[in-house]
């Protein structure tokens, strides 16, 4: 069966648990209204302190964390482990989001450790990779055919020492940093090129079947209007959604678009 993942990354929002619960309930309600096709996964990734209440408020939806630390226990003030969020009902963890890399100092090496910790706890990591600058695109925004080497490094270094069996449970999200929160999404055609590039790297590191099995998502200024073009023209297996995931109706509409395409 084909699967599509519509993942809401709430980031540092909303500002109270009450609002988080209200939003989770609203997404659940809007999703239920739309009778989505089987195979459409709606994943909510709220801030860590809201996980338990969001899990209760939207028990039909799936739950993810935005990050975890890679150690299991010990003297790591402020840290939260993979096992802790798994225990709260998380099935997914976003790892390596560009905001974590830029603001909190995550490197390919720590991303690799986090992936291993998430996999060890039996959850599915959503590994986010993406180039910083728009160098691969000319002044008209057209792909020049030369991908930023950082993209390959992010993928290869993140996957170091991870077995084919484990990688097959992962999800990869391509999120060009310049497209995040800017209102300037990448072009579906270019996302398709990157998707093929990612698959080729996976084939080289593992096998054709691993490359075929790992879902690739797109993220960066997606909404209900452009969702269909990414899912269809870029052939991605879902979307990692920031801003639009905070609007229940809009987010559910994106899932509806995914559902229609899946059923077609
Ligand atoms: P955006 O964020 O949809 O607001 O661009 C995407 C993300 O950071 O995951």
Boltz pocket constraint, residues with backbone or C-beta under 6 A from the ligand:
constraints:
  - pocket:
      binder: B
      contacts: [[A, 9], [A, 175], [A, 179], [A, 180], [A, 181], [A, 182], [A, 183], [A, 219], [A, 220], [A, 221], [A, 222], [A, 240], [A, 241], [A, 242], [A, 243], [A, 244]]
      max_distance: 6.0
